[in-house]
């Protein structure tokens, strides 16, 4: 299957990312429908033209009419939804997702999925410090990374279709990683950074931080406004990889602590020079 304007897309889940996908596809002339348990989210998406049709229940007509189904659900909801509703899927349908962890869901889905359907995982590295379809904004994709997460079960054509989702929504960079490598990398670049932001906001009992902080603290803690239900689930599902990254970070932080305690000025400066060189790569 090739992604084009005749592709009928079904979004399952209309939170921030699901809503932003629906907005982005619809603005580009694609036919989009949606399923979400929140009737208000469906109504909002219909009123604002993000979707053509919607339902607060797993409507067989919407499911069977879709060529491409993209899931924007919590991980613990994704596998049961597919297990229960895959009987309605049309032959040849492609399924994808936006889930932040992969190894614990991808292989299980591919194991239970009908042989005439194909699941290809993806992870849009985008977001905001707010949630819900009312905060949808497909502009968040323009400077963001998009990761395709294939397995040996995926065909070349479907991998290309999944890349086409990222291209259509105008992500800045599109890459590919297998599930385990994805989870290890996400443990570092996403989950660890959220752990650090949360720790910064909880390690001081001062009620007056807002009166004294500058841009550095605000920048470092931007992501500390966190959806505790989603992120707690992601942390636990990726526990092994995240703990490994936390241990590496704590060891590096201990090194800085010891250099400072020893007043090793040159070694401290070299750490800062290394940090500056590596950060400069993000500015190109």
C-alpha distance (Angstrom), angle and dihedral (degrees) to the residues before:
residue distance angle dihedral
X1 . . .
X2 3.79 . .
X3 3.81 122.8 .
X4 3.80 109.3 -119.0
X5 3.79 140.3 135.4
X6 3.82 90.5 -77.9
X7 3.80 91.5 59.3
X8 3.79 109.6 110.1
X9 3.80 107.6 -141.3
X10 3.79 125.5 -159.4
X11 3.80 119.6 -164.7
X12 3.80 114.1 -157.5
X13 3.78 104.4 -161.3
X14 3.81 125.2 26.2
X15 3.77 104.4 -152.6
X16 3.79 122.2 126.4
X17 3.80 96.4 -61.8
X18 3.79 96.8 35.1
X19 3.78 89.9 48.4
X20 3.80 92.1 47.0
X21 3.82 90.3 50.8
X22 3.81 89.9 50.5
X23 3.80 91.2 47.8
X24 3.79 92.5 47.9
X25 3.79 96.2 48.1
X26 3.80 93.5 44.7
X27 3.81 93.0 48.9
X28 3.79 87.5 55.2
X29 3.79 94.2 52.1
X30 3.81 101.3 -97.7
X31 3.80 123.2 141.6
X32 3.79 108.0 -115.5
X33 3.79 133.0 -179.7
X34 3.80 128.9 174.0
X35 3.77 145.8 -155.2
X36 3.80 121.2 -155.0
X37 3.80 131.2 153.2
X38 3.81 89.3 -132.1
X39 3.80 107.8 85.5
X40 3.80 89.4 -165.7
X41 3.80 90.9 58.6
X42 3.80 91.0 51.2
X43 3.80 91.4 48.1
X44 3.81 92.1 49.4
X45 3.81 92.5 49.2
X46 3.81 91.6 49.2
X47 3.80 93.4 47.3
X48 3.80 92.0 50.4
X49 3.78 96.4 44.8
X50 3.80 97.0 -113.6
X51 3.81 90.7 126.9
X52 3.81 138.1 21.7
X53 3.80 95.8 -147.7
X54 3.76 135.7 11.3
X55 3.77 144.6 176.3
X56 3.79 137.6 -166.9
X57 3.81 89.2 -144.4
X58 3.79 134.3 54.0
X59 3.79 93.6 -87.2
X60 3.84 110.4 -161.6
X61 3.81 91.4 -150.1
X62 3.81 93.3 56.1
X63 3.80 92.6 44.3
X64 3.81 95.6 47.2
X65 3.80 91.8 46.6
X66 3.81 95.2 57.1
X67 3.79 125.1 100.7
X68 3.81 92.0 -174.9
X69 3.81 125.1 29.1
X70 3.81 118.2 -167.5
X71 3.80 118.3 -168.4
X72 3.79 120.3 -148.0
X73 3.80 95.5 175.4
X74 3.78 135.8 126.3
X75 3.83 108.1 -89.8
X76 3.80 94.0 -113.4
X77 3.82 89.8 57.8
X78 3.80 97.9 45.3
X79 3.81 102.6 72.6
X80 3.84 95.8 43.4
X81 3.82 90.7 48.4
X82 3.79 92.1 53.8
X83 3.81 92.9 43.3
X84 3.79 91.6 52.2
X85 3.79 100.3 40.3
X86 3.79 107.0 30.7
X87 3.80 89.1 97.6
X88 3.81 86.8 75.5
X89 3.82 95.9 52.5
X90 3.79 117.9 111.9
X91 3.82 117.6 -120.8
X92 3.81 112.3 -91.9
X93 3.80 94.9 24.4
X94 3.80 119.4 150.0
X95 3.80 120.8 -141.1
X96 3.79 125.5 -160.5
X97 3.80 137.8 165.0
X98 3.80 146.6 -160.2
X99 3.80 97.1 -136.5
X100 3.82 119.5 149.2
X101 3.83 95.5 -138.7
X102 3.77 125.7 47.3
X103 3.80 119.8 175.1
X104 3.81 93.5 64.8
X105 3.81 93.9 51.6
X106 3.82 111.0 24.3
X107 3.79 99.3 64.1
X108 3.79 93.4 42.3
X109 3.80 91.5 51.8
X110 3.79 92.5 47.7
X111 3.81 89.3 49.2
X112 3.81 95.8 53.4
X113 3.81 99.2 33.8
X114 3.78 121.8 107.3
X115 3.80 113.9 -99.2
X116 3.81 92.4 -121.3
X117 3.82 92.0 60.8
X118 3.81 130.4 63.0
X119 3.80 131.1 -149.2
X120 3.82 119.4 -154.7
X121 3.79 117.8 179.4
X122 3.79 125.4 -137.9
X123 3.79 137.1 174.6
X124 3.82 122.3 -154.4
X125 3.80 105.7 -155.0
X126 3.77 93.8 -147.2
X127 3.76 138.2 104.1
X128 3.79 149.1 130.1
X129 3.79 135.1 -127.6
X130 3.79 89.4 -104.4
X131 3.78 132.2 66.0
X132 3.78 141.3 -147.9
X133 3.79 136.9 59.9
X134 3.82 91.1 -80.8
X135 3.80 87.8 69.6
X136 3.81 94.4 49.6
X137 3.79 114.7 143.8
X138 3.79 122.5 165.9
X139 3.80 87.5 -167.2
X140 3.82 88.3 80.7
X141 3.79 88.6 74.6
X142 3.81 97.5 59.3
X143 3.82 96.1 81.9
X144 3.79 96.1 26.3
X145 3.80 134.8 102.8
X146 3.79 122.7 -117.9
X147 3.80 119.8 -156.7
X148 3.79 123.6 -159.9
X149 3.82 110.7 -155.0
X150 3.82 109.2 -161.1
X151 3.79 130.4 175.5
X152 3.80 131.5 -161.4
X153 3.81 87.1 -90.6
X154 3.81 92.7 66.9
X155 3.79 123.5 93.6
X156 3.79 123.1 -133.4
X157 3.80 90.5 -115.8
X158 3.79 93.4 55.0
X159 3.80 92.9 46.3
X160 3.79 88.1 53.3
X161 3.80 90.7 48.1
X162 3.80 89.6 52.7
X163 3.80 90.4 50.8
X164 3.80 86.1 50.5
X165 3.81 89.6 61.2
X166 3.79 88.9 58.9
X167 3.79 92.0 45.3
X168 3.81 93.3 48.4
X169 3.81 92.5 51.0
X170 3.85 88.6 47.3
X171 3.78 100.4 -120.4
X172 3.79 111.5 -179.1
X173 3.82 96.1 -128.0
X174 3.77 133.3 16.8
X175 3.79 121.4 -161.5
X176 3.80 139.4 159.1
X177 3.81 133.0 -130.0
X178 3.81 132.5 168.3
X179 3.82 114.4 -113.7
X180 3.82 98.9 -98.0
X181 3.81 93.7 46.8
X182 3.80 89.2 46.3
X183 3.79 92.4 53.8
X184 3.80 92.7 47.3
X185 3.80 91.7 49.8
X186 3.81 93.8 44.6
X187 3.79 89.0 48.9
X188 3.80 86.7 62.5
X189 3.80 108.0 33.5
X190 3.82 98.0 36.6
X191 3.78 116.4 13.6
X192 3.81 97.3 39.3
X193 3.80 90.8 48.9
X194 3.80 90.1 53.5
X195 3.81 89.5 49.4
X196 3.81 89.9 52.8
X197 3.81 92.5 48.0
X198 3.81 91.7 49.6
X199 3.82 90.8 48.0
X200 3.79 91.8 51.1
X201 3.80 90.7 52.7
X202 3.80 94.7 46.5
X203 3.82 103.6 39.1
X204 3.82 94.7 74.2
X205 3.79 122.9 60.1
X206 3.80 93.3 -162.0
X207 3.78 112.8 127.0
X208 3.80 91.5 -161.0
X209 3.82 102.5 61.1
X210 3.79 90.1 115.1
X211 3.82 89.1 61.8
X212 3.80 93.8 57.7
X213 3.79 109.6 29.2
X214 3.79 125.6 110.3
X215 3.79 131.7 -159.4
X216 3.81 93.9 -75.1
X217 3.79 94.1 63.2
X218 3.80 92.9 41.1
X219 3.81 91.3 50.4
X220 3.79 93.6 47.5
X221 3.80 93.7 48.5
X222 3.82 99.9 39.9
X223 3.80 90.7 108.8
X224 3.82 93.6 47.1
X225 3.81 88.1 92.7
X226 3.77 88.8 87.5
X227 3.79 139.2 174.7
X228 3.79 97.2 -123.1
X229 3.81 95.3 -163.3
X230 3.79 95.9 53.0
X231 3.80 98.2 38.9
X232 3.80 95.2 44.4
X233 3.80 88.3 54.0
X234 3.81 92.2 47.9
X235 3.81 92.2 48.2
X236 3.81 92.6 50.8
X237 3.80 94.5 45.0
X238 3.82 90.4 51.1
X239 3.81 94.2 36.8
X240 3.81 98.4 132.8
X241 3.80 95.9 49.3
X242 3.81 93.6 41.6
X243 3.81 94.2 49.1
X244 3.82 89.4 51.3
X245 3.81 90.6 52.6
X246 3.81 92.0 46.0
X247 3.80 90.2 53.0
X248 3.82 91.3 51.0
X249 3.80 90.0 49.6
X250 3.80 93.5 48.4
X251 3.82 90.4 49.8
X252 3.81 91.2 51.5
X253 3.80 91.4 46.0
X254 3.82 88.7 50.4
X255 3.81 88.8 52.9
X256 3.80 90.3 54.8
X257 3.81 89.5 46.7
X258 3.80 91.6 52.7
X259 3.81 94.0 46.0
X260 3.78 90.0 51.7
X261 3.79 92.7 46.2
X262 3.83 89.6 51.1
X263 3.84 90.8 45.3
X264 3.82 88.9 -128.2
X265 3.79 95.1 168.6
X266 3.79 97.9 177.1
X267 3.81 94.1 49.6
X268 3.81 90.5 48.6
X269 3.80 90.4 51.1
X270 3.81 91.2 49.4
X271 3.80 90.2 53.8
X272 3.80 88.8 51.8
X273 3.81 92.4 47.5
X274 3.81 90.4 51.0
X275 3.80 90.3 48.7
X276 3.80 91.3 49.7
X277 3.82 93.0 49.9
X278 3.78 92.9 49.8
X279 3.80 94.3 45.1
X280 3.80 90.5 50.4
X281 3.80 88.8 67.5
X282 3.82 88.5 68.4
X283 3.80 91.9 57.5
X284 3.80 96.4 59.5
